[in-house]
Amino acid sequence: MRFLHLSDLHLGKRVCEFSMLDDQRYILEQVLSLLDARPVDGVLLAGDLYDKPVPPAEAVRLLDWFLTELAARGLPVFAVSGNHDSADRIAFGARLLAGSRVYVSPVFTAPPAPITLTDEYGPVDIWLLPFLKPAAVRHVFPDEKIESYNDAIGCVLNACTPDPARRNVLVAHQFVAGAAVCESEEPSVGGVDSIDVSLFEGFDYVALGHLHSPQKVGRDTVRYAGSPLKYSFSEAHQRKAALFVTLSEKGSVHFEAAPLTPRHDLRELRGSYMELTDRRAYDGTPTDDYLHITLTDEQDVPDALARLRVIYPNLMRLDYDNRRTRAAETPDAAARAESKTPLEHFAAFYEAQNGQPLSDEQAAFCQSLIEDIWKEDEA
């Protein structure tokens, strides 16, 4: 039995205030083309279908289109909600969708029951586990001692009791200890949201979502598919792919990664202003990619952001690496930073990002927001 494992679509996401919706539709169309060329028996969507619990209408329409296209191809879909999703919104209409073989994890009120597919080797049980916090599990298992994420997920999986004689596939969205993270993800301080890979021992394949870097954790058959697009510059050097998983007889699992090519790559450039604006340096290159540019000029270039965007229209982020910025990273600079007000920190950040200072009106608005936040914290 052959599956396509996808995760972390983050539909509706904005990166540095650039909407990713057109890029997301482009990559989903590419996924559909791959499915037409490489038939599968099902699609595993391991959470974070949306980027926000209340997604914009355009993102909802995009997911509706994608699921409709998958159903039109006769493909069963197995989807769970992630930490960025609203479990209630993802579960809306789940029983109706199941009639089209689009199976969505319900709001958690009990351990999941398997959905079974069959091939020449026998049944394959597919278990859908949405992103769970300990509080949600305590509500269902009030008599169990649940103090951590590991306790919570362990409690739920112990109640699932997968049949060891059958092939079992788990679709889940959690942070597994030992996995590599990048800046676009949100692991808790100290890894308190992590779970141990040993919890998955009863499953032949675990299709994970949550981390954007494609990787295996602990063993070959516990894998993060990674996001289909780059959502931060910490992912700039990653190669995104669609992960195809084939289960043959019990104990036999094989993998194949099909590269995904974005509409606009997300890249980093470095050099002086003169170097990066020299036609010989950029002619014939994809100047409309999403870019983070680091200027090495010792003096700040006036209106650098606007001037560079004439050549690089999708320049997302601009900063400097020179003696001044390196000095700002010294211990003395750290002490000076502590003496600055929140507004001064934000003003410096704004100027670095936009190449111009805050206006008086913007500064007054930011200061009022800061004061409102302090009042809420004191309350």
C-alpha positions in Angstrom: 0.0 0.0 0.0 1.4 3.4 -1.0 0.8 6.7 0.6 1.7 10.3 0.1 2.8 11.9 3.4 2.3 15.7 3.6 2.3 18.1 6.5 2.5 21.7 7.6 0.7 23.3 4.6 0.1 26.4 6.7 -2.4 27.7 4.2 -2.9 31.5 4.6 0.6 32.0 6.0 2.4 35.3 5.5 6.2 35.5 5.6 7.6 39.0 6.4 4.1 40.3 5.5 4.2 38.6 2.1 1.2 36.4 1.4 2.1 32.9 0.5 -1.3 31.9 -0.9 -0.3 32.0 -4.6 2.8 30.0 -3.9 0.8 27.5 -1.9 -1.7 26.9 -4.7 1.3 26.5 -7.1 2.9 23.9 -4.9 -0.4 22.0 -4.3 -0.9 21.9 -8.1 2.5 20.4 -8.3 1.6 17.8 -5.7 -1.5 16.8 -7.7 0.6 16.4 -10.8 2.9 14.1 -8.9 -0.1 12.1 -7.7 -1.2 11.8 -11.3 2.2 10.5 -12.3 2.8 8.3 -9.2 -0.5 6.8 -8.1 -1.1 6.2 -4.4 -3.7 4.5 -2.2 -4.1 7.4 0.2 -2.9 10.8 1.3 -1.7 11.5 4.9 -2.0 15.1 6.0 -0.2 15.4 9.3 -1.6 18.7 10.7 -1.2 22.5 10.5 -3.4 22.6 7.4 -3.9 26.3 8.2 -1.5 28.8 9.6 -4.0 30.3 12.1 -6.9 28.9 14.1 -9.2 31.4 12.3 -7.8 31.2 8.7 -8.6 33.8 6.1 -11.4 32.9 3.6 -8.9 32.5 0.8 -7.1 29.8 2.7 -10.3 28.0 3.4 -11.2 28.0 -0.3 -7.7 26.7 -1.1 -8.0 23.7 1.2 -11.5 23.1 -0.1 -10.2 23.0 -3.6 -7.3 20.7 -2.7 -9.4 18.2 -0.8 -12.0 18.2 -3.7 -9.2 17.5 -6.2 -7.9 14.6 -4.1 -11.4 13.2 -3.7 -12.1 13.5 -7.4 -9.1 11.3 -8.0 -10.7 8.6 -5.8 -8.0 9.0 -3.1 -8.8 8.6 0.6 -7.4 11.4 2.7 -6.4 11.1 6.3 -6.0 14.4 8.0 -5.3 15.6 11.6 -5.4 19.1 13.1 -2.1 20.7 14.2 -1.2 23.2 16.9 -1.8 26.1 14.4 -5.3 24.7 13.5 -8.6 25.0 15.4 -9.5 21.4 16.1 -13.2 22.3 16.0 -13.0 24.1 12.6 -10.9 21.3 11.1 -13.5 18.7 12.4 -16.5 20.6 11.0 -18.4 18.3 8.6 -16.1 15.4 9.3 -18.9 12.8 9.1 -20.1 14.2 5.8 -16.6 14.3 4.5 -16.1 10.7 5.4 -18.7 9.8 2.8 -16.2 11.0 0.2 -13.4 9.2 2.0 -11.9 12.4 3.4 -11.3 11.4 7.0 -10.6 14.2 9.5 -9.6 13.8 13.2 -12.5 14.7 15.4 -12.2 17.0 18.4 -10.6 14.8 21.0 -13.1 13.1 23.3 -11.8 9.6 23.2 -8.9 7.6 21.9 -9.0 7.3 18.1 -10.5 4.3 16.3 -8.7 3.0 13.2 -9.8 3.4 9.7 -9.0 0.3 7.7 -7.8 -0.1 4.1 -6.9 -3.5 2.5 -4.4 -4.6 -0.1 -2.9 -7.9 -1.2 -1.0 -8.2 2.0 -4.1 -7.7 4.2 -5.5 -4.9 6.3 -3.8 -1.6 7.1 -5.2 0.3 10.1 -4.8 4.1 10.0 -5.0 6.0 13.3 -5.6 9.8 13.4 -4.2 11.6 16.4 -4.7 15.4 16.4 -2.3 17.7 18.2 -3.0 17.3 21.9 -2.1 19.2 25.1 -2.0 17.4 28.5 -5.1 19.3 29.6 -7.2 17.9 26.8 -6.2 14.4 27.7 -6.7 14.8 31.4 -10.3 15.8 30.6 -10.9 12.4 28.9 -8.8 10.4 31.4 -9.4 12.0 34.7 -8.1 9.1 36.8 -4.7 9.0 35.0 -1.6 10.9 36.3 -0.9 13.2 33.3 1.8 15.8 34.0 3.5 16.2 30.7 3.0 15.9 26.9 4.8 12.5 27.1 2.3 11.3 29.7 -0.6 12.6 27.7 0.3 11.0 24.3 1.5 7.8 26.0 -1.9 7.5 27.8 -3.8 8.0 24.5 -1.7 5.5 22.5 -1.9 2.9 25.3 -5.6 3.1 24.9 -5.4 2.5 21.1 -4.0 -1.0 21.3 -3.0 -1.5 17.6 -3.1 -5.2 16.5 0.5 -6.4 16.2 -0.5 -8.8 13.5 -1.7 -6.0 11.2 0.1 -3.1 9.7 -0.6 0.1 11.6 0.0 3.7 10.5 -0.3 6.6 12.8 -0.8 10.2 11.6 0.2 12.7 14.4 1.3 16.2 15.0 3.7 16.5 18.0 7.3 17.4 18.8 9.4 14.2 19.2 12.5 14.6 21.3 15.7 14.6 19.4 14.3 16.1 16.2 15.9 19.2 14.6 14.0 22.4 14.7 14.2 25.7 12.8 13.1 29.3 13.6 9.7 29.0 11.9 8.6 26.4 14.4 7.5 26.8 18.0 9.0 24.3 20.4 8.4 25.2 24.0 11.3 26.4 26.2 13.1 23.5 27.6 11.3 21.0 25.3 8.4 20.6 27.7 6.2 19.8 24.8 8.4 16.9 23.6 7.4 13.2 23.6 9.6 10.2 23.4 9.8 8.2 20.1 9.4 4.9 22.1 5.7 5.7 22.4 5.3 4.7 18.7 6.6 1.2 19.1 3.2 -0.4 18.1 3.1 1.4 14.7 4.7 0.3 11.5 4.8 3.9 10.2 4.3 7.2 12.0 3.5 10.1 9.7 4.4 13.2 11.7 3.8 16.9 11.3 4.9 19.9 13.3 8.6 20.3 12.2 9.4 21.8 8.8 12.6 20.0 8.2 12.1 16.6 6.5 13.8 14.0 8.8 13.5 10.7 10.5 13.5 10.5 14.3 14.8 7.5 16.3 14.1 5.0 13.5 13.5 5.0 9.7 9.7 4.6 10.1 9.1 7.6 12.3 9.3 10.6 9.9 8.5 14.3 9.5 7.6 15.0 5.9 8.5 18.7 6.4 6.6 21.6 5.0 6.2 21.8 1.2 7.4 25.4 1.1 10.1 27.3 2.9 8.5 29.5 5.6 11.6 31.1 7.2 15.2 31.9 6.2 16.4 29.2 8.5 15.0 26.8 5.9 16.7 28.5 3.0 19.1 25.6 2.3 16.6 22.9 2.7 15.3 20.8 -0.2 11.5 20.4 0.0 9.9 17.2 -1.2 6.8 15.1 -1.2 7.3 11.9 0.7 6.0 8.7 -0.8 5.7 5.7 1.6 5.1 2.1 0.5 4.1 -0.6 3.0 4.5 -4.1 1.7 4.2 -7.1 3.9 4.4 -6.6 7.7 7.7 -5.0 8.6 8.6 -3.8 5.1 8.4 0.0 4.6 10.1 1.9 1.7 10.4 5.6 1.1 10.8 7.9 -2.0 11.1 11.7 -1.9 9.9 13.6 -5.0 11.4 17.1 -5.1 9.1 20.1 -5.0 10.0 23.2 -7.0 8.5 26.5 -5.6 7.2 29.3 -7.7 9.6 31.6 -5.9 12.5 30.2 -4.0 13.4 31.6 -0.6 17.1 32.6 -0.7 19.8 34.6 1.1 22.2 37.0 -0.6 25.2 38.8 0.8 27.5 41.5 -0.5 28.0 45.2 -0.8 25.3 47.4 -2.3 27.5 48.0 -5.4 28.1 44.3 -5.8 24.4 43.4 -5.5 23.2 46.1 -7.9 25.8 45.3 -10.6 23.9 43.9 -13.5 26.6 41.3 -14.1 25.8 39.8 -10.7 22.1 39.4 -11.1 21.5 39.1 -14.8 20.0 35.7 -15.6 19.3 34.9 -12.0 15.7 34.6 -10.5 15.6 38.1 -9.1 11.9 37.7 -8.1 12.7 35.0 -5.5 12.0 35.8 -1.8 15.2 37.2 -0.5 17.0 38.0 2.7 19.9 40.4 1.8 22.8 41.2 4.1 24.7 44.3 3.1 28.4 44.4 4.0 28.8 48.2 3.5 30.4 50.0 6.5 28.0 52.9 6.0 24.3 52.5 5.8 22.9 53.0 2.3 20.1 55.6 2.1 16.7 54.1 1.1 18.5 50.7 0.5 15.3 48.6 0.9 13.4 50.6 -1.7 16.3 50.9 -4.1 17.1 47.2 -3.9 13.5 46.3 -4.5 13.7 47.9 -8.0 15.9 44.9 -8.8 14.7 42.4 -6.3 10.9 43.0 -6.0 10.4 40.3 -3.4 13.1 41.4 -1.0 11.7 40.4 2.4 14.4 41.2 4.8 17.4 43.5 4.8 20.2 43.9 7.4 23.8 44.8 7.7 27.0 42.9 8.7 29.8 45.4 9.4 31.9 46.7 12.3 28.9 48.6 13.7 26.5 45.6 13.8 29.2 43.2 15.1 30.0 45.6 17.9 26.4 45.6 18.8 26.7 41.9 19.6 29.4 42.4 22.3 28.7 41.9 26.0 28.8 45.7 26.5 26.2 46.1 23.8 24.0 43.6 25.6 24.2 45.7 28.8 23.4 48.8 26.8 20.4 47.0 25.2 19.0 46.2 28.7 19.0 50.0 29.4 16.8 50.7 26.3 13.1 51.1 26.5 10.8 48.7 24.6 9.9 51.5 22.2 13.6 52.2 21.5 14.2 48.4 20.7 11.2 48.4 18.4 12.2 51.6 16.7 15.7 50.1 16.0 14.2 46.9 14.6 11.7 48.8 12.4 14.5 51.0 10.9 16.7 47.9 10.2 13.8 46.2 8.5 12.4 49.1 6.5 15.4 51.4 6.0 13.6 54.4 7.6 12.8 55.5 11.1 9.4 55.4 12.8 7.3 58.5 12.2 6.1 60.4 15.3 2.6 59.1 14.7 3.8 55.5 14.5 6.0 55.9 17.6 3.1 57.3 19.6 0.8 54.4 18.5 3.5 51.8 19.4 4.0 53.4 22.8 0.3 53.3 23.6 0.2 49.6 22.6 3.2 48.9 24.9 1.5 50.6 27.8 -1.7 48.6 27.2 0.2 45.4 27.3 1.9 46.3 30.5 -1.5 47.1 32.1 -2.8 43.7 31.1 0.3 42.0 32.5 -0.1 43.9 35.8 -3.8 42.9 36.0 
